[in-house]
């Protein structure tokens, strides 16, 4: 699954948005171009996704080598991801917690 496909899936399932070819339909006749919401690349968007997912708990930790570990619990399901990119790790952990395998 590509990050674009994952973003579209999470936009639908977590954010509650509808998907159009080049945009997200965000409700009240509003829309956003797809390039403006990229949680796998932009930390601000990853935290927006995390907030909307309303996790029961989450933990973001790192080490002195730049490795990031994220643990998220959503509706009793634990999702975990590791890597060098904080936004990507957050996005993958959320996907795994809602039982989507990136």
DOROVO-462114 format. One record per residue: residue number from 1; x, y, z of N, C-alpha, C, O, CB in turn. Coordinates in Angstrom, 1 decimal, m for minus. Glycine has a CB too. Layout:
% DOROVO-462114
- NUM; X; Y; Z; X; Y; Z; X; Y; Z; X; Y; Z; X; Y; Z
...
END
This chain:
% DOROVO-462114
- 1; 0.8; m1.2; 0.0; 0.0; 0.0; 0.0; 0.9; 1.2; 0.0; 1.8; 1.3; 0.8; m1.0; 0.0; 1.2
- 2; 0.6; 2.2; m0.9; 1.4; 3.4; m0.9; 1.0; 4.4; 0.2; m0.1; 4.2; 0.8; 1.3; 4.1; m2.3
- 3; 1.8; 5.4; 0.5; 1.4; 6.3; 1.5; 0.2; 7.1; 1.1; m0.6; 7.5; 1.9; 2.6; 7.3; 1.8
- 4; 0.0; 7.4; m0.2; m1.2; 8.1; m0.7; m2.4; 7.2; m0.5; m3.5; 7.8; m0.1; m1.0; 8.4; m2.2
- 5; m2.4; 5.9; m0.7; m3.5; 5.1; m0.5; m3.8; 5.0; 1.0; m5.0; 5.0; 1.4; m3.2; 3.6; m1.0
- 6; m2.8; 4.9; 1.8; m2.9; 4.8; 3.3; m3.6; 6.1; 3.8; m4.5; 6.1; 4.6; m1.6; 4.6; 4.0
- 7; m3.1; 7.3; 3.3; m3.6; 8.6; 3.7; m5.1; 8.7; 3.3; m5.9; 9.1; 4.1; m2.9; 9.7; 3.0
- 8; m5.5; 8.2; 2.1; m6.9; 8.2; 1.7; m7.7; 7.4; 2.6; m8.8; 7.7; 3.0; m7.0; 7.8; 0.3
- 9; m7.2; 6.2; 3.0; m8.0; 5.3; 3.8; m8.1; 5.8; 5.2; m9.2; 5.8; 5.8; m7.2; 3.9; 3.9
- 10; m7.1; 6.4; 5.8; m7.2; 7.0; 7.1; m8.0; 8.3; 7.1; m8.7; 8.5; 8.1; m5.8; 7.4; 7.6
- 11; m8.0; 9.0; 6.0; m8.8; 10.2; 5.9; m10.3; 9.8; 6.0; m11.1; 10.5; 6.6; m8.6; 11.0; 4.6
- 12; m10.6; 8.7; 5.3; m12.0; 8.2; 5.3; m12.4; 7.6; 6.7; m13.4; 8.0; 7.3; m12.2; 7.2; 4.3
- 13; m11.6; 6.7; 7.2; m11.9; 6.0; 8.4; m11.7; 6.8; 9.7; m12.5; 6.6; 10.7; m11.1; 4.7; 8.5
- 14; m10.7; 7.6; 9.8; m10.4; 8.3; 11.0; m11.0; 9.8; 11.0; m11.7; 10.2; 11.9; m8.9; 8.4; 11.3
- 15; m10.7; 10.5; 9.9; m11.2; 11.9; 9.8; m12.6; 12.0; 9.4; m13.3; 13.0; 9.7; m10.3; 12.6; 8.8
- 16; m13.2; 10.9; 8.8; m14.6; 10.9; 8.4; m14.8; 11.7; 7.1; m15.9; 12.1; 6.8; m15.4; 11.5; 9.5
- 17; m13.8; 11.8; 6.3; m13.9; 12.6; 5.0; m14.2; 11.6; 3.9; m13.9; 10.4; 4.0; m12.6; 13.3; 4.7
- 18; m14.9; 12.2; 2.9; m15.1; 11.4; 1.7; m13.9; 11.7; 0.7; m13.2; 12.7; 0.9; m16.4; 11.8; 1.0
- 19; m13.7; 10.8; m0.2; m12.5; 10.9; m1.1; m13.0; 11.2; m2.5; m13.9; 10.5; m3.0; m11.7; 9.6; m1.0
- 20; m12.3; 12.1; m3.1; m12.5; 12.5; m4.5; m11.1; 12.3; m5.2; m10.1; 12.2; m4.5; m13.1; 13.9; m4.7
- 21; m11.1; 12.3; m6.5; m9.8; 12.1; m7.2; m8.6; 12.9; m6.7; m7.5; 12.4; m6.4; m9.9; 12.3; m8.6
- 22; m8.8; 14.2; m6.5; m7.6; 15.1; m6.2; m7.9; 15.8; m4.9; m7.2; 16.8; m4.5; m7.3; 16.0; m7.3
- 23; m8.9; 15.4; m4.1; m9.3; 16.2; m2.9; m10.0; 15.3; m1.9; m10.5; 14.3; m2.2; m10.1; 17.4; m3.3
- 24; m10.0; 15.9; m0.7; m10.8; 15.3; 0.4; m12.0; 16.2; 0.6; m11.9; 17.4; 0.6; m10.0; 15.1; 1.7
- 25; m13.2; 15.5; 0.7; m14.4; 16.3; 0.9; m14.6; 16.3; 2.4; m14.9; 15.2; 3.0; m15.7; 15.6; 0.1
- 26; m14.5; 17.4; 3.1; m14.4; 17.5; 4.5; m15.7; 17.9; 5.2; m15.7; 18.1; 6.4; m13.3; 18.5; 4.9
- 27; m16.8; 17.9; 4.5; m18.1; 18.2; 5.0; m18.5; 19.7; 4.8; m17.7; 20.5; 4.5; m18.1; 17.9; 6.5
- 28; m19.8; 19.9; 5.0; m20.3; 21.3; 4.8; m19.9; 21.9; 3.4; m19.6; 23.1; 3.3; m19.9; 22.2; 5.9
- 29; m19.9; 21.0; 2.4; m19.5; 21.4; 1.1; m18.1; 21.9; 0.9; m17.7; 22.5; 0.0; m20.5; 22.5; 0.6
- 30; m17.3; 21.6; 2.0; m15.9; 22.0; 1.9; m15.0; 20.9; 1.4; m15.4; 19.8; 1.4; m15.4; 22.4; 3.3
- 31; m13.8; 21.3; 0.9; m12.9; 20.3; 0.4; m11.5; 20.8; 0.6; m11.2; 22.0; 0.9; m13.2; 20.0; m1.1
- 32; m10.6; 19.9; 0.5; m9.1; 20.2; 0.7; m8.4; 19.4; m0.3; m8.6; 18.2; m0.5; m8.7; 19.8; 2.2
- 33; m7.4; 20.1; m1.0; m6.6; 19.3; m2.0; m5.8; 18.2; m1.2; m5.4; 18.4; m0.1; m5.7; 20.3; m2.7
- 34; m5.6; 17.1; m1.9; m4.9; 16.0; m1.2; m3.5; 16.4; m0.7; m3.0; 15.9; 0.3; m4.8; 14.8; m2.1
- 35; m2.8; 17.2; m1.5; m1.5; 17.6; m1.1; m1.4; 18.3; 0.2; m0.3; 18.5; 0.8; m0.8; 18.4; m2.2
- 36; m2.5; 18.9; 0.7; m2.5; 19.6; 2.0; m2.6; 18.8; 3.2; m2.3; 19.2; 4.3; m3.6; 20.6; 2.0
- 37; m3.0; 17.5; 3.1; m3.1; 16.6; 4.2; m2.2; 15.4; 3.9; m2.6; 14.5; 3.2; m4.6; 16.2; 4.5
- 38; m1.1; 15.4; 4.5; m0.1; 14.3; 4.3; 0.5; 13.9; 5.7; 1.6; 14.3; 6.0; 1.1; 14.8; 3.4
- 39; m0.2; 13.1; 6.4; 0.2; 12.7; 7.8; 1.5; 11.9; 7.8; 2.2; 11.8; 8.8; m0.9; 12.0; 8.5
- 40; 1.8; 11.2; 6.7; 3.0; 10.3; 6.6; 4.2; 11.2; 6.4; 5.4; 10.7; 6.6; 2.9; 9.3; 5.5
- 41; 4.0; 12.5; 6.0; 5.2; 13.4; 5.7; 5.2; 14.6; 6.7; 6.3; 15.0; 7.0; 5.1; 13.8; 4.3
- 42; 4.1; 15.1; 7.1; 4.0; 16.3; 7.9; 3.6; 16.0; 9.3; 2.6; 15.4; 9.6; 3.1; 17.3; 7.2
- 43; 4.5; 16.4; 10.2; 4.2; 16.2; 11.6; 2.9; 16.8; 12.1; 2.2; 16.2; 12.9; 5.4; 16.7; 12.5
- 44; 2.6; 18.0; 11.7; 1.4; 18.6; 12.1; 0.1; 17.8; 11.6; m0.8; 17.7; 12.4; 1.3; 20.0; 11.4
- 45; 0.2; 17.3; 10.4; m0.9; 16.4; 10.0; m1.0; 15.1; 10.7; m2.1; 14.6; 11.0; m0.8; 16.2; 8.5
- 46; 0.1; 14.6; 11.1; 0.2; 13.3; 11.8; m0.5; 13.5; 13.2; m1.2; 12.7; 13.7; 1.6; 12.8; 12.0
- 47; m0.2; 14.6; 13.8; m0.8; 14.9; 15.1; m2.3; 15.2; 15.0; m3.1; 14.9; 15.9; m0.1; 16.1; 15.8
- 48; m2.7; 15.8; 13.9; m4.1; 16.1; 13.6; m4.8; 14.7; 13.5; m5.9; 14.6; 14.1; m4.3; 16.9; 12.4
- 49; m4.2; 13.8; 12.8; m4.8; 12.5; 12.7; m4.9; 11.8; 14.0; m5.9; 11.1; 14.3; m4.0; 11.6; 11.7
- 50; m3.8; 11.9; 14.8; m3.8; 11.3; 16.1; m4.9; 11.8; 17.0; m5.5; 11.1; 17.7; m2.4; 11.5; 16.8
- 51; m5.0; 13.1; 17.0; m6.1; 13.8; 17.8; m7.4; 13.3; 17.4; m8.3; 13.0; 18.3; m6.0; 15.3; 17.7
- 52; m7.7; 13.2; 16.1; m9.0; 12.8; 15.6; m9.3; 11.3; 15.9; m10.4; 10.9; 16.1; m9.1; 13.1; 14.1
- 53; m8.2; 10.5; 16.0; m8.4; 9.1; 16.3; m8.8; 8.9; 17.7; m9.2; 7.7; 18.1; m7.1; 8.4; 16.0
- 54; m8.8; 9.9; 18.6; m9.1; 9.8; 20.0; m8.6; 8.5; 20.7; m9.3; 7.7; 21.1; m10.6; 9.9; 20.2
- 55; m7.3; 8.4; 20.7; m6.7; 7.2; 21.4; m6.9; 7.2; 22.9; m7.0; 8.2; 23.5; m5.2; 7.2; 21.1
- 56; m7.0; 6.0; 23.4; m7.1; 5.8; 24.8; m5.7; 6.2; 25.5; m5.7; 6.7; 26.6; m7.5; 4.4; 25.2
- 57; m4.7; 5.8; 24.7; m3.3; 6.2; 25.2; m2.4; 6.2; 24.0; m2.7; 5.5; 23.0; m2.8; 5.2; 26.3
- 58; m1.3; 6.9; 24.2; m0.3; 6.9; 23.2; 1.1; 7.2; 23.8; 1.1; 7.9; 24.8; m0.6; 7.8; 22.0
- 59; 2.1; 6.7; 23.2; 3.5; 7.0; 23.7; 4.4; 7.2; 22.5; 4.4; 6.4; 21.6; 4.0; 5.9; 24.7
- 60; 5.1; 8.3; 22.5; 6.1; 8.5; 21.4; 7.5; 8.7; 22.1; 7.6; 9.5; 23.0; 5.7; 9.8; 20.6
- 61; 8.4; 7.8; 21.7; 9.7; 7.9; 22.3; 10.8; 7.8; 21.3; 10.5; 7.4; 20.1; 9.9; 6.8; 23.4
- 62; 12.0; 8.2; 21.6; 13.1; 8.2; 20.7; 14.4; 7.9; 21.4; 14.4; 7.9; 22.6; 13.1; 9.4; 19.9
- 63; 15.4; 7.7; 20.6; 16.7; 7.5; 21.2; 17.7; 8.5; 20.6; 17.4; 9.3; 19.7; 17.2; 6.1; 21.0
- 64; 18.9; 8.4; 21.1; 20.0; 9.4; 20.6; 20.4; 9.1; 19.2; 21.3; 9.9; 18.7; 21.1; 9.4; 21.5
- 65; 20.0; 8.1; 18.5; 20.3; 7.8; 17.2; 19.3; 8.2; 16.2; 19.4; 8.0; 15.0; 20.6; 6.3; 17.0
- 66; 18.2; 8.8; 16.7; 17.1; 9.3; 15.8; 16.0; 8.3; 15.5; 15.2; 8.5; 14.7; 17.7; 9.7; 14.5
- 67; 16.0; 7.2; 16.2; 15.0; 6.2; 16.1; 13.8; 6.6; 16.9; 13.9; 7.0; 18.0; 15.5; 4.8; 16.5
- 68; 12.6; 6.4; 16.3; 11.3; 6.8; 16.9; 10.5; 5.5; 17.1; 10.5; 4.7; 16.2; 10.6; 7.8; 16.0
- 69; 9.8; 5.5; 18.2; 8.9; 4.4; 18.5; 7.6; 5.0; 18.9; 7.6; 5.9; 19.8; 9.4; 3.4; 19.6
- 70; 6.5; 4.6; 18.3; 5.2; 5.1; 18.7; 4.3; 3.9; 19.0; 4.2; 2.9; 18.3; 4.6; 5.9; 17.5
- 71; 3.5; 4.0; 20.1; 2.5; 3.1; 20.5; 1.2; 3.8; 20.7; 1.2; 4.9; 21.4; 3.0; 2.3; 21.9
- 72; 0.2; 3.3; 20.1; m1.2; 3.9; 20.2; m2.2; 2.8; 20.5; m2.1; 1.7; 20.0; m1.5; 4.6; 18.8
- 73; m3.1; 3.2; 21.5; m4.2; 2.2; 21.8; m5.5; 3.0; 21.4; m5.8; 4.0; 22.0; m4.2; 1.8; 23.3
- 74; m6.2; 2.4; 20.5; m7.5; 2.9; 20.0; m8.6; 1.8; 20.2; m8.4; 0.7; 19.6; m7.4; 3.4; 18.6
- 75; m9.6; 2.1; 20.9; m10.7; 1.1; 21.2; m10.2; m0.2; 21.6; m10.7; m1.3; 21.2; m11.6; 0.9; 19.9
- 76; m9.1; m0.2; 22.4; m8.6; m1.4; 23.0; m7.6; m2.2; 22.1; m7.1; m3.2; 22.5; m9.7; m2.3; 23.3
- 77; m7.3; m1.6; 20.9; m6.4; m2.3; 20.0; m5.1; m1.5; 20.0; m5.1; m0.3; 19.8; m7.0; m2.4; 18.6
- 78; m4.0; m2.2; 20.2; m2.6; m1.6; 20.2; m2.0; m1.5; 18.8; m2.1; m2.5; 18.1; m1.7; m2.3; 21.2
- 79; m1.5; m0.4; 18.5; m0.8; m0.2; 17.2; 0.6; 0.3; 17.5; 0.8; 1.2; 18.4; m1.5; 0.7; 16.2
- 80; 1.6; m0.2; 16.9; 3.0; 0.2; 17.1; 3.7; 0.3; 15.8; 3.5; m0.4; 14.9; 3.7; m0.9; 18.1
- 81; 4.7; 1.3; 15.8; 5.5; 1.5; 14.7; 6.8; 2.1; 15.1; 6.9; 2.8; 16.1; 4.8; 2.4; 13.6
- 82; 7.9; 1.8; 14.3; 9.2; 2.3; 14.6; 9.8; 2.8; 13.3; 9.4; 2.4; 12.2; 10.1; 1.3; 15.2
- 83; 10.7; 3.8; 13.4; 11.4; 4.2; 12.2; 12.2; 5.5; 12.5; 12.3; 6.0; 13.7; 10.4; 4.5; 11.1
- 84; 12.7; 6.1; 11.5; 13.4; 7.4; 11.6; 12.5; 8.6; 11.4; 12.8; 9.7; 11.9; 14.5; 7.4; 10.5
- 85; 11.3; 8.4; 10.8; 10.4; 9.5; 10.5; 9.3; 9.5; 11.6; 8.5; 8.5; 11.7; 9.8; 9.4; 9.1
- 86; 9.2; 10.6; 12.3; 8.1; 10.7; 13.4; 6.7; 10.7; 12.7; 5.9; 9.9; 13.2; 8.4; 11.9; 14.2
- 87; 6.5; 11.5; 11.7; 5.1; 11.5; 11.1; 4.7; 10.1; 10.6; 3.6; 9.7; 10.7; 5.1; 12.5; 10.0
- 88; 5.7; 9.4; 9.9; 5.4; 8.1; 9.3; 5.1; 7.1; 10.4; 4.2; 6.3; 10.3; 6.5; 7.7; 8.4
- 89; 5.9; 7.1; 11.5; 5.7; 6.2; 12.6; 4.3; 6.4; 13.3; 3.6; 5.5; 13.6; 6.8; 6.4; 13.6
- 90; 3.9; 7.7; 13.5; 2.6; 8.0; 14.0; 1.5; 7.5; 13.1; 0.6; 6.8; 13.6; 2.5; 9.5; 14.3
- 91; 1.7; 7.7; 11.8; 0.6; 7.3; 10.9; 0.5; 5.8; 10.8; m0.6; 5.3; 10.8; 1.0; 7.8; 9.5
- 92; 1.6; 5.1; 10.8; 1.6; 3.6; 10.8; 1.0; 3.0; 12.1; 0.2; 2.1; 12.0; 3.0; 3.1; 10.5
- 93; 1.4; 3.6; 13.2; 0.8; 3.1; 14.5; m0.7; 3.3; 14.5; m1.4; 2.4; 15.0; 1.5; 3.9; 15.7
- 94; m1.2; 4.4; 14.1; m2.6; 4.6; 14.0; m3.3; 3.6; 13.1; m4.3; 3.0; 13.4; m3.0; 6.1; 13.6
- 95; m2.7; 3.4; 11.9; m3.2; 2.5; 11.0; m3.3; 1.1; 11.6; m4.3; 0.4; 11.4; m2.4; 2.4; 9.7
- 96; m2.3; 0.7; 12.3; m2.3; m0.7; 12.9; m3.3; m0.8; 14.0; m3.9; m1.8; 14.2; m0.9; m1.0; 13.4
- 97; m3.5; 0.3; 14.7; m4.5; 0.3; 15.8; m5.9; 0.2; 15.3; m6.8; m0.3; 16.0; m4.3; 1.6; 16.7
- 98; m6.2; 0.7; 14.1; m7.5; 0.6; 13.6; m7.6; m0.6; 12.6; m8.5; m0.8; 11.8; m7.9; 1.8; 12.8
- 99; m6.5; m1.5; 12.7; m6.5; m2.8; 12.0; m6.4; m2.6; 10.5; m7.0; m3.4; 9.8; m7.6; m3.6; 12.4
- 100; m5.6; m1.7; 10.1; m5.2; m1.5; 8.7; m3.7; m1.8; 8.6; m2.9; m1.1; 9.4; m5.6; m0.1; 8.1
- 101; m3.3; m2.7; 7.8; m1.8; m3.0; 7.7; m1.2; m2.2; 6.5; m1.5; m2.4; 5.4; m1.6; m4.5; 7.5
- 102; m0.4; m1.2; 6.9; 0.2; m0.4; 5.8; 1.2; m1.1; 5.0; 1.8; m0.6; 4.0; 0.9; 0.8; 6.4
END
